[in-house]
């Protein structure tokens, strides 16, 4: 199953359900329509037959034993209606599960393949959030809306065939009153979805604040600083703003819809009163009268409530499918989902120099007006340890985003081993880098799998426990492993019953272990130790540098890049690039930059007391 770029409309919810589960979708629609005919015409006729037979028995016109067959028919019809309803609900649940199994993975893959610029853009991220927020419910809501509408049309048609023979004008009046209700319901559904769109930004803030309030990661700070009350107030403010938008839409739409449907109740009473005369004249049996009146009020209720709900669901699905279309139209990063390739070249086997070159590169973010990088040029050579330093916002992380291919709409050129970065396929580019970011991921899987994920050709069978343990030992994790209940096979975090937590510093070492196991030639540490104190950060960087040099020969002729705004931790670098306002302010070793008495010297003098 695939999702193609096209203009999706509300009725495409039916086709998406059909693609996901053809048999169940056909059964659901068929049984739903059948379920609508039986209550309208079937129960009315069965009731009429039963009541008329009972009256004949009462007047002695027939044997009392004749009541059993009409009673059995009525009970069978009622039982069949109930069973049919339960079966229909079961099939609906199967469709939902199938959509969850087939549609959601496709949407997740699409999101994973999006160009990075869409992730950092507020407008596109809101579209992504709305589409990814329970897509199964939004799609099935459209299917249910159209099916309910078809049920009503079919049920009303079967009822009209019955009532038009007895009182044709009643059917005509009910139809006339249903038309404005039809349009009001569509309008109401649209207004509800629009309110949801407006409320989305408040919902996202509410979810974030909710995570701050209840997550285990923040429990220490919540306890120490006692900020829960202040956060709760802000959460209530954001929640209230979103709720008011939705509540206003509900009050405007639902009240109007329900008020309009009350007119149909009056029509029901009018029909019931009008049919009394034919009963008295003998033109209509008492049983048929009761059957028709029951059906009239059933149809009035359905038209007043089920019809409005169905049309609102259809209107909701129409607006959702607009977002669905916009989401699928978002551009993808070519090859983003491709597995990392084998090495592009073997650096040790070739004599050529391996390097990275930024040549007159300028860049501003798609949503920004100011350049973050301004005509920046530098060369990074193999077998060298580099450091990018500078104040927050100087452009250090932006350089890494360009280098790793997250953004490709830069001015100038970036060369890796003599080839322009934009000419590399995504899978080949991914094979070049192993990055530990400041906000490194914490995977709640086994410690062994956490480390093994760092290899680009990862599979559980590739590494033995001994090999993983050696990597973990290099990263200083052997005491942690020895303290865990199941050693390397201990699940980290508290997701599973037997899971165990580790400290923040141990998570950092685990992230570095993933980098150690990776065979990528360019290793980057983008302030992953920002949460540590300066001395601990300096120690960890020093250990990492020694590990890279000592592990084995395949780590030679690689490039290592440290990024930090704290200078004591990067003295070990062979070459330091000082970034200031998007430009290279200075370049050289720690000693050279100190002797130059420039920006680096000023920054170091301010920070050196941290390391005393």
N, C-alpha and C positions, 0 to 999 in steps of 0.2 A: 504494500500500500504506500502511495506517495501523495504529497500535498503539492499541487502545482500552483504557480502564480496565476491568478485570475481574479476577476471581480466576483467575490462571493456574495450571495444574497441570502435572505432569510431561509428560503426553501432548500438551500444547500445543506442545511443542518440534517435534512432527511437523507440526502445523498451521502453525507459523511457517515451517518449511522449505517446506511446500507453498505457502503464500502467496508466498514468495520465488521458488520455482522449481517450479511444479506438475508439469511433464512429468518433470523430472529426479528429483523426489521419488518419483513413481509408479514410474518405471523402477528407481530404487534399491531400493525395497521389493520390487518384483516379482522383479528379478534376484537379490536377496539370498536370497529364499525359494527360488527355483529352484536357487540355488547350494547351498542346504542339503540339498535332496532328492537331488541327484546323488551327493554323497559318501556319504550314508548308504545309500540303497537302490540307486542306480544302479551305483556302484562295487562294492558287495557282489554284485549279480547278475552284473555283467560279469566279476568275478573268479571267481565260482563256475562260470560257463560255460567260461571259459578253462581253469581247473584240471581240471574234469571232462573236457573234450575232450582235454587233455594226457594224462590218466590212461588214457583209452580208447585213445589212440594208443600209449601205452606197453605196453598189454596186447594190442595188435594188433586191437582191436575196430573200428577205423575208420582211414581213410587219414590220413596225416600232413598232407596238404594241407588237411584240415578245420580245422587249427589257425589258419589265416590269418584267417578271418572273426571268431572269438572274440577273437583278438589285436587285430585292427583295431578291433573294437568297444570293447575295454578301453582301447586307446590313445586312441581318439576321445573316450571319456568323460573320461579323465584330462586330455586337451588342452582339452576344452570347459570342464571345471571350472576349470583354470588361467586360460583366456582370460576366462571369466565373472567370475572374481575380479578380474582386472585391469580389466575394463570397469566393474565395480561400484565399484572404487576411484576410477576416473576420474570417474564420475558423482558420487560423494561429494565429490570435489574441486570439481566444478562447483557443487554445492549450497552448499559453504562460500564460494565466491567470490560467489555470488548473495546469500547472507546478508550478506556483508561489504559488498556494493554497496547493498543495500536496507534491511537492519535497522540496521546501525551508524549510517548517517546519521540515521535516525529517533531513535535513542537519543541521539546527539550533539545533535540539535535539542531533544529533551526536556531534556537537561541544560542547554543554553544558555538555555532558557525558564524554568528553575526560579526560584522566589522566592529572593532573595538569602539569606534566613535559613537555607535548607537548606544553603547552601555553608559557612556559618560554624558550623553545628551538627555536632558530632562524630558523633552517632548517625546522622543522615541522610547525612553525608558518607561514612561507612563503607559504608552501603547503596549509595550512588552508586559508590564505588570498586569494590565487589564486582561490581556489575552491569556496569560499564564495563570491567572487567578481562577482556579476551578474550571478549566475549559470543558470538561465532561458535562458539568452541570449546565453550562451555557449552551452547549450543543443539544443536549437532551431536552432542554427547556424548549428549544425551537421545534424539535420532533414532537414533543408532547403537545405543544400549542397547535401545530397543524393537525395532529391526530385528533385532538379534542374538537377542533373546528369541524373536521370531517365527520366526527361522531355526531355533532349537533346537527349538521346539515342532513345527514342520513336519517337520524332519529326524527327530526322535524318533518322531513319529507314523508317518512312512513306514517307519522301522526297526521299530517295534513291530508293524506289519502283517506284516512279514517274520518277525520272531522269535517272535511269539505263536503262529504256526502250528507252530513247532518246539518251543518251550519257553515256554509262557505264563507260568509262575511267575517266570521270570527277569525278564521285562518288569515284572511286578508288584513284585518286590523293588527293582529299579532305581528305580521310581517312588516307592516308600516312602522310600528313602534320599535322594531328591532334594528331598522336601518340606522337611525341616529346613534343608537347604542353601539353599533358596529364601529362607527367612526370615532366615537368618544373613547372606546377601548383602545383603538390603535394609537390615538393621541396620548392616552395615559401611559401606555407601554413605552413610548418614545421619551416622554418626560421623565419617567422613572430611570431609564438608562442614562439619560443626560445628567440627571442628578448624581447617579453613581460615578460618572466620569469626573464630575466636579469634586465629588467626595474622595476620589482615589488618592489625591495628594495628601489629604488628611489621614486616610487609612494607612498609608505608608509610614507617615510620621508616628501614628499611634502604634503600629506594629514594632517600629524601632524602639520606642519608649517602653513598650511592653516587654521587649527583650531585655532592655537595660534593667527593668524592675525585677524580672524573675529568673534571668539566666544565672547559672552557677559561676560563670566567669567573673561576674561583677559583685558577688556576694560579700567579698572582703571590703571593697570600697563602700558598698551600701551600709555595711555595719559601722565602719570607722567614721565615715564622713556624715552619715545620717542624712543623705540627700533624698531618701525615698519620698518624703512628704512633698518636696519641691517638684520631683519628677512626676509624682502622681497628679499634682495640680496641672502640670503641663500636659500630661496624658489626657486628663479630663477635658482640658481646653480643646485639644485637637480632636478628641473623640466627639465632643459636643458639637464642634463645627461641622464634622462630617455627618453626624446624626441629624442635625437640623436640616441640612440639605436634603437628605433622604426623606425626612419626616414631612417637610414642606411639599415635596413632590407627591408623597402618598396622600396627604390631606387634599391637595388640589385635584389629583386624578381619581383616587379611589372613592372619595365622597361623591364626586360628580357621577362616576359610573354607577355606584350603588343607588344614588338618588334617582338616576334615570331608570334603573331596573325596577324601582318600586311602581312605576307606571304600568309595568307588565302585570304586576299583581292585581291591579285594578281591572285590567283586561280579563284576567282569569276569573274574577268574580262576575264580570259582565257576561262571559261565556256561560258560566255555571247557571246564572239566573236566566239567560235566554233559552237554555235547553229545558227548563222546567215545563214550559208550555207544550213542546212536542211530546214530553213524557205523559202529561195529563191527557193530551189528545190521542195517545196511543201510537203516535208515529215513531216513538223511540222507547225502547224497553228500559226499565229501571236499571237493569244490570249494565246496559250499554251506557246509560247516563253516568253511573258511578265510574265505569271504566274511563269514559271520556274526561270527566271532571278530574279524576286522579291524574290522567295523562296531561291535561291542561296545566295543572299546577306543577307537575314535574317539569314540563317544558318551559313554563314561566321561570321556575327556579334555575333551570339550566341556562336559559337565555340571559337571565339577570346576573348569574354568578359565574357559571362555567364558561359562557361565551366571552364575558369581559376578561376572565383570567386567560383564556386561550388566545385572545387577540392581543392582550398585553404581552404574553410570552412570545408571540410571533413578532411583535414590534420590538421587544427586547432583543430577540435573536437577530433581527435586521440590523440593529445598531452594533451588536457584538460582531456580526460578520463584516461590518465595515472596518472595525479594528482588526479583525482576523485577516482581511485583505491587506491592510496597511502593514501588518506584522510580517506577512509572507513577502511583501514587496521590499522590506528592508534588505539592504545589500549584505552579502556574505563575504567573508574573507576566503579567498580561493584556497582550497585544500586544507581548511581549518580543522576538519575532522579526520584528515589522513593520519595514519600512524607515522611516527617519526621514521625517517629513512635510516639506512645504514650510513656510515661515515661517507661524506662527500669525497673525501680524500684522506689518505693516511699521512698525517703530518710527519710522523717519524720516518716513513719510508721514502718521502720525497725530500729533495734538497731545497725546494723553493721556500721562500720566506712567507710565513703566515702572518697576515696583519689585518687590522681594521683601520679604515680611513674615513673620516668625516671631512668633506671638501665643500667649504662655503655653504654650510647647512643653516637654513633658517626655518623656523616652525612656529605656528600659532595654532592653538586648538580650534576645531571647527566652530565652537560656540564663543570663541574669544576674539577680541579685536587687537590685542597686543601680542607681539612676538615674544615667545618664551626663550627661544634660541635665536641668536642674531649673528648670522654670517660666521658660524663657528667652524674651525678647521683643526684637526689633530690626527695623529697616527698612533695606533697601539700595535706594538710588535710582539711576536711570539716569544715564549719563555721569559715573560716579564710580568711582574705584579704591579698593577696600577691602582691608584686611588683617586676618586672624584670627590672633592671636598667643596664646601661652600655653605652659605647660610640657607635656611629653609626658603624654598621658592626660587632658588638660584637657577634651577634647570637640570639638576643632576638626574633625577628620576625620569625626566622627559627624554634625556639622552638615551636611557635604557629602553624606554618605550619605543623609540624610533629604531634603536639597534635590534630589538627583538621582533620588529615588524608589526607592532600593535597599531602604529600609524605609518602610512606610506605617502601621505600627501605633503611631504616636506619639500622645501626648495633646496637646490644644490644636489649633492650626490653622497651616498654612503657606500663604500666598497668593503667587501669581505673577501680577502684573498684575491683581490683584483677584479671581483665580479660585483656589479651594482646590486645592492640589497633587493631592490624591487624585482629583479629578474630571477631570484631564487623562488622555488616552489615552497609552499608553506611547510610541507613535511620535511624538506631539506633544511629550511631555516630553523625549524624547531630542534633538529638534531644537533645544531651548533651550540645551543645554550642550556645551561643549568643555572637557574636563578633561585635565590632565597630572598623573598621580599620581606619588607617590614611587617606586613600583615600575612605572614606565612600561614598555610592551611594546616588545620589539625584534623587528621582523619581518624575517625573512631573505629578503626580496624586493628588487627594485631600489630604489635611493634615490628615484627618481621616484615609484614606487608607494607607498613608505613615506609620502611627503608627501601624495600625492593621497588616501590613505585618510581623511584628516581632513575631507574634504568629505562632507556627509551624502548627497548625491546622486551619489556617486562613480561614474564609469565611466572607463576608460582614455582614451576618445576626448574627454573633456570638457576636458582640459588639454593645451596644447602644451608642448614642452620649454622654450620661452621663458617661459611663464607660471610653470611649476614652478621654473625657475631664479631668477626674480625673487623668489619666496617664499623659496627657499632662501638667496638672497643677503641678504634681510632678517634671516634667522636666523643669519647669519654662517657659512653653510655653503659659500660659493663657493670658498674655498681647498681645502676637502675635495673638492668635485666636480672641481675642476681637477686634483687629484692622483690621482684614481681612473682605472683603465684605460679604462673605458667611460663615464666621466662620470656623468650622471644615470641611465644604464641599467645601471650596475654593481650586481650582486647583492651585498648586504651579508651578512657572516658567512662561515662556511666550509662551508656545507651543499653548495654547488655547487663544481665544480672551479675555476671562475674567480672565485669569491667573494672579497671583500676585507673585512677588519675595519676598523672605525673606533674611535676612543677613546670612553671613557665620556662625556666632556664633549660630544663630537660627537653621540653618541646622544641626549643631553639636548637639544641644539639641534634635532635632527631631530624629537623629540617636540614641541618648541615650534613648529616649522614646521608640523606637522599642525594645531596650534591656530590658527596664523595663517591657514591656508587655509580653515578652517571659517568658515561664516557664522553660527554660533550666537551669540546675543546675550549669553550669559553665559559668560565664560571664567574657568576656575579653574586655578590652579597650586597643587597640594597637595604641597608640599615635594618637588618633583621634583629639586631641587638639593641634597638633604640630604647627598649624598656629596661635595659640593664644599667647599672651605674657605670660611669666611665672606665673605672679600673677593670671591672668584670668584662666589659666590652673589649677593652684593649687586650686582655688575656685571651679571650675567646678568638679574636682575630689572629693573634699570634699563633695560637694552637692550630687554627685552620691553615695558616700559611705553612706551618711546619708539616702538617699532614699532606698538603698538596705536594710538597717537595719530597716527602719521605715515602709516600705510599708505594709507587712502583714507577718504572720507566715510562709507562704510557702517559703519565701526567706531565712529562717534560714537553717542552715546546707548546705549551698551552698559554692562554691568556687568563689572568685572574683580575677581576675588578672589584675593589671595595668601594662602597659609597657611604659617606658619613659627613655630618657637619661637626663631629667631634674629632679633633686633630690628633690627640694622643694615641688613638687606636690605629692610625694609619701610617705611623712613622716607619713601619716595616716595609712599606711599598717601595719598589724600585723607582717608580716615577709617580709624581703627584700632579694632578691637574686641578687648579683652583678655578672654580666656576663662579662668576659674579655677574648677575643680571644678564644671563644668557650668553656670556662670552668667556673665553679663556683669559683669565686675568694674569695667570702665571703658570709655569710648568717646570718641574725639576724634582730632584730628590729633596728629602726633608732638610738636609744640611744646606743645600743650595738655596732653598726658599727662605730659610731662616736668615742666611747671610744677606739675602737680597733686601731685607727689611721692608717688605711690601705688605700686601693684604694678608698673606698667609702668616707672616710674623706677628702682625697685630692680633689676628685671631688666636694664634697659639699662645701668645702672652696672656690673653684674657682667660684661656682655658687651662693653662699648665698647672694651676693650683688644684684642679680636679684630681690630678694624678699623683699628688704629693702624699 
